[in-house]
Amino acid sequence: MARTTNWDEAFLKQRAADARATALARQTDADWEQAQLQIKREMSDVRGGFARCPDKRCRRARRCLPAACLACFDMLRVRLPDAVEQELTEDIYAEMQQARRDAVAEEAECEM
């Protein structure tokens, strides 16, 4: 039987690159959404939204719980200007990315 020694290396590399790009896009979208939620929770905490929240876990904790709900924020009927919300979201997103970068760098130092 003949041995196969040729393959489409460029295709396989492109496919791997596409998979990495798709995974990065998903992670980026998830991180951005998390940053937007964080802004809403912090604003709710500052404005006392938890006091009127229908979820007693938020009222008991005296803050909008990340795993529970965003009803605290929704009840406030207070909105940030789009430019301010965008800037705050970018700041939180940057902090998340820096923390992730620092964790990777710390991991690399530990492996050495």
WOBEL-V159267 format. One record per helix or strand of 2 or more residues. SS is the DSSP state (H for helix, E for strand). FROM is the first residue (numbers start at 1). LEN is the number of residues. If there is no record, write none. Layout:
# WOBEL-V159267
SS|FROM|LEN + SS|FROM|LEN
This chain:
# WOBEL-V159267
H|9|39 + H|49|4 + H|56|6 + H|71|6 + H|82|30
